[in-house]
Amino acid sequence: MRKVELFDRPEAANPQVIVDRLRSGIRTNTRAIGITWVHSSSGVRLPIRQIADMLFESNRGRDEKERCLLVVDGVHGLGALEDSIAGLGCDFLCAGTHKWMFAPRGTGIIWGNDLNWARVQPTIPTFSSEEAFNAWLEGQTLAGPNTASRVTPGGFTAYEHQWAMSAAFAMHEQMGRARVAGRIRDLNTQCKQGLARMKKVTLHTPMDPALSAGLVAFEVAGVSPGDVVKKLLDKRVVASTSPYKVSYARLAPSLVNTPEEVDRALAAVRAIAGA
């Protein structure tokens, strides 16, 4: 495994630089690129479609078995952005659904197209495909390529969580991805603009909505991220710290918030910063 630095500073992230740096990191023996759609550390949103197009060209001429796959962690994009998963151009996307989708904790999805599911070898008998389960009981080998249902793990499922998860997706579908994404974009733009105007606050999430989503990462001069979160909670504003080596305070305006609540959060940050 090798790591590629996609940008020097998150607030100055550039789509073309991100794509170029990934391109330069690909070697003839590279078999998969693993990236995060929206970074929980900084709020940077990667240009997945552009990366997928670049990788398509890089794979041109490769044997199918040697093709480099694009695998995406989509947990902070799914439910917050308008893009359809299939339209991103990635090979696999994995995402928990308890964040922006509002499904129960512990639920999630793995998406792949038919071609890529056929590349996967199931290791656990599934309960989602009667054909596959019966073949396992009889010790037989299934004919044809593998599918998503054949790869779904077996065991006793938390059906109440699956039903609640289905209700969460239905709620988003009823509201419409464009309306959901637009609401989250507007609230987060309001939040970023307010933070950017504060003298003792450094905004680390890009201002451009094309490079950000529902997370806003920032620092207050002279106050640790953990203390910022504690002081905000004292003012009844819920924030968090990014759990990484370089940590920032984070706000995440979502569908449950209003513009007035964003203003109240900004006022609380301003009071902490003394700005």
PyMOL commands that set and color helices and strands:
alter all, ss='L'
color gray80, all
select helices_A, chain A and resi 10-12+15-25+48-59+64-66+85-88+114-117+130-138+148-151+159-175+177-196+209-211+225-234+259-273
alter helices_A, ss='H'
color red, helices_A
select strands_A, chain A and resi 32-36+69-73+92-96+108-112+201-203+216-220+240-241+249-251
alter strands_A, ss='S'
color yellow, strands_A
deselect
rebuild
show_as cartoon
